[in-house]
Amino acid sequence: MTTDTILPRSARRRIGLIGGSGPEAGVDLWQKVIEETKALLGARYLGDLDGPQVRVVSSPVLGLSMELEANDVAVWPELERCFDELSGASDFVAIACNTLNYYEDQIRAKPRLAELVSVGDVVEAYLDARGVTSVALLGAAPVTKMDRWSAYRRLSDRVTVELPKDAALLHRIIYDVKRLGGSDPDVVARFHDLVGTLESDTVLLACTELPLIPCAAGGKDLVDVTRLLARALVEKSVLATSPSR
């Protein structure tokens, strides 16, 4: 067994965030890292000096990830450049884009100073801890195709995965969030209707744009993967795990 203790300020680890697909999603992840730091520290959070140490790189080129297979030749070199830029100044790095986590294995194949915290690992740990055996997966087309280009391709080995009946509609909604914002009334209405077609009780919002849409759950558990990723980053930054006695 292990017990978690809070690291002193001077020993807390540095967080790196890669944004750009899209930029608002990067801001959203950063905001949630701040919120989760406050939540984890509780009464120990005394102000600015307890805030997370974060570096952000945001590249518009990474927006090509919405059509990943067609743009791999441009996307991967840019993502690798961004990761390397953060690596020397960060201990843990996360990508504010579910689609771009497809490159998890390629990033880990090369020794780097910073460790990637992937959405795949975070989501699987969440589902395992709660004993969830069936989920609906909502994301951009490269994610929901569940082929070799999907960052969630291994998820179906662990749970039953329900995919949206109209994946093209969901892809367009995500594009519209990037253009119009998540609060656009038409975006909200279309997404609400789409969620209503799902049978699964647990719905993974596996695109960083989707949590930007205010949506009534309708009795479903809408899992904000961005929030899970932020919490994992903060735990790695703030907590020290030591053997219990």
ABEGO torsion letter per residue (X at the ends): XBBBBBBBAAABBBBBBBBGOBAAAAAAAAAAAAAAAAAAAEAABAEAAABBBBBBBBBAAAAAAABAAAAAAAAAAAAAAAAAAAAAABABBBBBBAAAAAAAAAAAABBBABBBBBAAAAAAAAAAAAGBABBBBBBBAAAAAGBAABAAAAAAAABBBBBBABAAAAAAAAAAAAAAEAABAAAAAAAAAAAAABABABBBBABAAAAABBBBAGGBBBBBAAAAAAAAAAAAAABBBBBBX
